[in-house]
Amino acid sequence: MNCGSSETKTVNDDDLYCSRPVQVPSINKVEELSKRAGFDLTDNEVKEYREVMKGIVEGFSTVEKLNEPSLPVKYLRLPGYRPSEEENYLNAWSWRTEIQGAIEGPLHGKRVAIKDNVAVYGVPMTAGSWTLEGYMPEFDATVVTRILDAGGVIKGKANCDDLCRGGTGYLAAKGPVLNPYNNEYIAGGSSAGSAVLVATGEVDMAIGCDQGGSIRYPASCCGIVGLKPSYGLVPYTGVQCAEPSLDHLGPMAGNVYDCALLLEVIAGYDHGLDARQPTHISKVKYTAALDTTDLSSYKIGILKEGFEHSHSDARVNKLIRESVGKFKQVGADLQKVTVPMHKHGIVLETCITFTGEYDTVIKGGGNGSGRRGFYSTSMTDAVSRGIKTHSNDLQPTMKLAWMLGDYMKNEYNGRYYGKAQNLVRALAAEFDKVFKDVDVIAMPTIPFPPKKIPKKDSSVKDCIELVSGLGSNARSFSLTGHPALSINAGFIDGLPIGMMLVAKMFDEKTLLKVAYAFEKLNEQSLRGAATCLGLKKERKRKP
């Protein structure tokens, strides 16, 4: 049978290889599979198994022919373009667009950037990696549709670290994203481009994703507001997964009001398309909480362990303690709180993310398995194909994740993934106990100022050590799912320093109210400092 022929023919076993998308394994392949599993099969048993597989494969092939439901595309758009180096002086854009949403709505006129692991119909998606080069989603992620329905204008896709693993913005495939205050320093990642575009005023707000701090790190390094919402509050539908138990999407903006406004639009139940979401999520008008800075009935906890890491910089600790002290001016009661297990958050997240990303990204095509809801089969194909054909083009952090994930999965059968997940419940319970006495907990977002970008020919060790210590505070709350927000507290050596505020599960309203009060308290001093420092828009060094 000629596989390229349009003539309809009856398919028989001899035609299976060229006419069906799922191939029946050959005798040699069945032998290989049996040896890999440790089975001792006779030649006759191998043949029998192959015959049984023929019938099962026919079922897979039937599924391939069925039309699968996808996500809606509601607004027309042109494909956009890749910006020039002159236009993209900080390497923050991956792709430029001009997608107009509804003619009215809460985001009318607001310019929005979308992190480049979030699907936008007809727009190239790379997730900061060579592995996805050429992939163009055929659907809009749910958050994209919600932004457009609310009248937002999508100005493009924001650059990020390779497959969203890096934490610095340095490890984007097409060169580092540069810090807008000093181009020689990291912008934070993996949602680096989103933060830089907000900081420079090229957009009003942006979508970031966060598995271990990837919204909060760049928000801190670039001096903006970045919120990792409660786990499941914002649907992850249509986004490349990293590890389903850690995947969060959230708003990034230049001020607390815009952050709250974007959260209002993107939060809410997605009708079962994202299994991360509880069904009881209701719409909340978060901006309504920003009508006053009076915190006389609020208690702010200062987390002892948040200031005691081996990486902690005394200047950062001093700045954040002074910043928390400002809450007294609006009536807040300050209390010292302690959660000893917080110091283990970074290693718990490490146990989960290496095994989880190996299963979900390396072996699962960016979708993984074991959950209900929407799966992008086109994304699975693109990620899987790219991982196989561009493995050597992966950045050091992804290569490490692949090798260590493989090792822990296959040598220890995912035991430490499971144990870490069990311990996360204990960590969450410790924080929930503290939240019985306080409304919000405060600490540094990152325990030290932004680091310098390494030299272009830096070693593998240098690249990976750039990430070291970033998540000392942030990772605990990716694990527990508590909402956590980074807001600019001031500057050290001309670079922004973030304060992280954390609240009870699904209490973003309180979290944003407290952040808004701090923003107003700190507004005058920050405005003067930022004006004095300025944003350095010239590219000082090539990636």
C-alpha positions, -999 to 999 in steps of 0.1 A, spaced: 0 0 0 13 35 -9 12 55 23 9 88 4 -21 76 -17 -56 92 -12 -73 61 -24 -94 43 2 -83 7 8 -90 -20 33 -63 -21 60 -47 -54 68 -19 -64 91 8 -58 64 -4 -22 60 -3 -14 97 31 3 98 23 29 71 -14 35 76 -18 37 114 -2 62 137 5 36 164 28 9 152 27 -27 163 60 -35 180 82 -59 160 94 -92 173 128 -76 181 110 -48 200 90 -72 221 121 -90 230 138 -57 239 108 -48 261 107 -81 279 145 -79 287 141 -44 299 114 -56 323 134 -86 334 111 -112 319 123 -146 306 102 -153 276 105 -181 251 105 -173 214 70 -186 212 58 -164 240 73 -134 224 53 -141 192 21 -146 213 26 -113 231 31 -96 198 -1 -110 184 -20 -98 215 -5 -64 211 -18 -61 176 -54 -60 188 -46 -35 215 -28 -12 192 -58 -12 170 -77 5 199 -50 32 202 -52 38 165 -90 43 168 -85 69 195 -60 87 172 -87 91 145 -113 107 169 -116 145 172 -105 157 206 -120 188 223 -96 217 226 -97 252 242 -116 281 225 -100 308 204 -123 339 205 -103 368 191 -87 373 157 -50 382 156 -20 385 133 10 363 140 32 391 153 70 391 149 103 384 166 117 418 179 150 431 168 179 434 193 175 472 192 138 469 202 145 441 227 174 457 244 170 437 277 161 405 259 128 404 277 106 397 247 103 364 230 77 375 205 57 407 199 20 408 192 -10 431 192 -40 410 202 -70 431 210 -96 417 234 -131 428 241 -140 465 235 -148 470 272 -140 453 305 -119 457 337 -87 454 317 -97 477 289 -66 494 275 -42 475 298 -11 461 281 -3 426 291 27 403 285 23 365 286 51 342 298 63 321 270 52 287 285 16 298 282 -2 289 250 -14 318 227 -31 306 195 -11 313 164 19 327 183 52 308 186 59 293 220 94 284 231 93 282 269 128 298 267 142 267 251 155 255 217 135 223 223 102 240 214 115 260 184 88 260 157 59 250 180 27 271 175 -3 263 198 -37 259 182 -55 272 213 -55 299 239 -47 290 275 -76 298 298 -59 328 314 -53 343 279 -90 340 271 -99 356 304 -76 385 298 -89 391 263 -125 388 275 -118 415 301 -106 439 274 -68 434 278 -44 438 249 -17 411 247 15 428 236 36 396 233 53 366 249 79 372 276 112 354 277 121 329 304 147 304 316 151 272 296 118 252 301 112 275 331 140 260 351 167 284 363 154 310 387 177 338 373 167 347 338 203 340 328 195 306 313 171 315 285 181 298 253 186 330 233 207 347 260 201 362 294 173 386 303 190 416 318 182 435 350 167 469 340 184 487 370 219 473 361 223 452 330 252 433 345 230 416 371 203 389 369 167 398 364 155 368 384 135 340 368 121 320 354 95 347 347 123 371 340 109 388 308 75 393 325 91 413 354 115 433 332 87 444 308 66 456 337 95 473 354 104 492 322 68 502 316 65 484 283 35 466 297 11 474 326 10 438 338 21 403 330 15 366 336 42 346 353 44 310 365 59 298 398 70 263 409 96 274 434 97 312 433 96 320 396 72 349 400 86 362 432 123 360 423 121 383 393 96 406 411 122 411 438 151 416 414 132 441 392 114 460 419 78 451 410 48 433 426 45 396 419 19 373 434 20 335 436 -17 328 444 -30 300 465 -25 266 448 -53 261 423 -68 296 425 -57 304 389 -62 276 363 -31 262 347 -51 251 317 -31 253 285 2 259 301 33 237 299 35 219 332 67 214 352 54 195 383 16 195 388 18 197 426 38 229 424 25 246 392 11 281 399 1 309 376 -1 345 389 -1 382 382 29 406 380 24 443 379 40 477 387 17 483 417 -6 464 441 -38 476 425 -30 463 390 -18 430 405 -52 427 423 -71 437 392 -53 411 370 -59 384 397 -97 393 397 -97 385 360 -77 353 358 -88 336 391 -117 312 393 -128 276 386 -122 263 351 -150 238 349 -129 208 357 -102 214 330 -75 218 357 -74 191 384 -53 214 406 -84 234 414 -109 228 442 -145 231 430 -155 257 456 -135 286 442 -156 317 439 -149 351 422 -136 378 446 -133 415 439 -97 419 453 -95 456 444 -123 463 468 -100 455 497 -77 484 487 -98 512 499 -78 520 531 -44 516 546 -57 511 581 -43 479 596 -53 485 632 -70 451 634 -42 432 617 -13 412 630 19 408 611 43 379 619 80 383 614 93 348 606 124 341 626 138 314 602 133 337 572 163 357 583 186 329 594 198 312 562 235 305 555 230 328 524 214 357 543 229 391 538 228 413 569 219 444 548 189 426 533 178 415 568 181 450 581 161 465 552 133 440 556 131 444 594 129 482 589 102 477 562 81 455 584 85 480 612 66 506 590 34 487 595 32 501 630 24 535 614 -9 522 602 -18 504 634 -6 468 627 5 447 656 39 430 650 48 396 664 77 373 661 68 339 648 88 307 643 84 277 620 115 256 624 106 233 595 107 263 571 145 257 568 138 223 552 115 238 525 143 241 500 153 205 502 117 192 503 111 211 471 143 197 456 132 161 462 98 168 446 109 189 416 137 167 403 116 136 402 84 154 392 100 174 364 116 142 350 82 126 349 63 156 336 87 173 313 114 148 302 91 118 300 57 134 300 60 160 272 52 189 294 18 174 304 26 145 326 -2 120 335 -24 109 364 -48 139 365 -81 147 349 -87 178 327 -72 193 296 -41 178 280 -24 195 250 -14 166 227 3 190 203 24 203 232 33 168 242 44 160 207 65 192 205 82 189 239 89 152 234 103 157 199 124 186 211 138 168 241 150 140 219 164 162 191 178 191 211 189 174 243 224 188 239 210 224 236 194 223 270 209 246 296 228 231 326 199 233 350 177 212 327 205 187 320 210 183 358 172 179 363 171 152 336 201 132 350 193 135 387 156 130 381 163 98 361 187 86 389 163 92 418 133 78 399 150 46 386 174 39 415 150 49 443 116 44 426 104 78 435 106 71 473 119 105 482 93 123 460 67 105 481 83 111 514 88 148 506 51 151 496 42 136 530 64 160 548 48 190 529 16 183 548 35 187 581 51 219 568 17 233 558 2 224 591 30 243 609 23 275 589 -15 270 593 -9 269 631 9 303 630 -19 318 609 -43 312 638 -24 340 655 -14 364 627 -29 375 594 3 378 573 39 366 577 68 387 564 104 379 554 129 387 526 118 373 492 155 365 484 180 366 513 206 385 493 208 411 466 207 401 429 238 384 417 261 393 388 255 376 355 284 351 349 308 354 320 296 340 287 320 310 290 312 302 326 314 267 338 284 243 345 291 248 382 290 286 379 256 284 361 240 261 387 255 280 417 239 312 404 206 296 415 219 285 449 201 300 479 175 319 458 146 297 471 156 297 508 123 314 517 102 312 485 101 274 480 82 266 512 51 283 499 52 267 465 51 235 485 23 244 509 3 264 484 -1 295 506 -4 328 487 29 347 487 36 381 473 69 400 467 69 438 469 98 462 466 111 472 500 140 494 488 175 493 472 209 479 480 238 489 457 213 503 433 193 471 430 158 463 442 152 442 472 118 424 477 99 417 509 77 386 508 43 386 525 24 353 530 -12 348 540 -37 320 548 -48 298 519 -72 316 496 -69 348 516 -55 369 488 -78 397 499 -59 402 532 -25 397 515 -32 424 489 -46 448 515 -15 445 536 7 449 505 -12 479 495 -8 495 529 30 489 527 31 503 491 15 536 503 38 537 534 69 532 512 58 551 481 76 584 487 110 569 496 109 544 467 99 570 442 129 591 451 153 562 450 140 549 417 142 583 401 177 587 413 188 553 401 168 552 369 164 522 346 195 515 325 180 507 291 213 504 273 226 469 268 261 469 283 270 434 273 259 408 247 243 376 260 
